[in-house]
């Protein structure tokens, strides 16, 4: 009977059982086909639509609190403020690329100094 229903949210799980968000009191009695087989469950991945501000608006004024991962923009709680620093670093890197036509060379101290100057 449950197979004719839309996908159902699983509320709790443990090793051998789970609870679902569905009132099954009106369903008929479950009949096990044989002793070594139980019902089969298939995980259904339900698409979720995420909304974002336009890129131009986020570049000018990033809002790390609206991170779609739900971590409020913080993925490593030992490094608060890292998201903001990374944002500034990538803005500076993009500005460098636009000015020079290429990314800075590896271990180029002058390019690194210029990149830090752009970030400030």
C-alpha positions, 0 to 999 in steps of 0.5 A: 500500500505504501508503494502507491504513495508519494515518497515519505520522509524518514524520521528515525532510523536504527540498525534494523528499523525506521519510522516514517512520517506517514499514518499507516494505521489504516493500512492492512496487515503486513504479510511477510512472504518468507522468513528470510525476506522482509520489505525492501526500501528504496532511497528517493533523492528529492530535488531541492531548489536553492535560491541565490542572489545574483553573482554581481550582488554577491561579489559586491556585498557577500552574505555568508549567513545565507550559505546553502550548506546551512553552516552560516558560511563557516565550514571550519569553526576554528577559522572564523572570518576565513570566508571573508578573507578568502572572498577578498583574496579571490577578488584580488586575484581576479583583479590581478588577472584582469590587469595583467592578463594572467595569474601570478607566477608561482614563487614570484615575490613581486607578484605576491606583493602586488596581490597583497596590495590589491587585497588591501 
